[in-house]
Amino acid sequence: MTQKFKILPTPKFKNKFFNKKSINNQIAEMLEKILNEETRNGWEFVDIKTILVPKKKSFFNSSGEEKVSLLIFKKNKNSLTSTSELKVTNDKFPSLGPATKD
């Protein structure tokens, strides 16, 4: 069996001062909407990973790292036609460590 993967970055969360809901509830609702939408489209949730991505130095900002959270979904397919799709023989996923500069 072959599998197809989809990786989505979590949306940026903007905290509003006068919002009645707590930040934790807002984040949970946001993730729930994404998971429900992807499930309706046939995707199965696998995991959420947080990685460190290096930021380039610019005129106003110094170089550093930024945390990015990614939602990982998979879909079982009997046949894949695109060469950009991954073929996986087992469910052992590699750990996504911090990004490094090469």
Secondary structure, DSSP 8 states (H G I E B T S, - for coil): -EEEEEEEE-------TT-SS-HHHHHHHHHHHHHHHHHHTT-EEEEEEEEEEEE---SSS--EEEEEEEEEEEEEES----TTS---SSS-----------
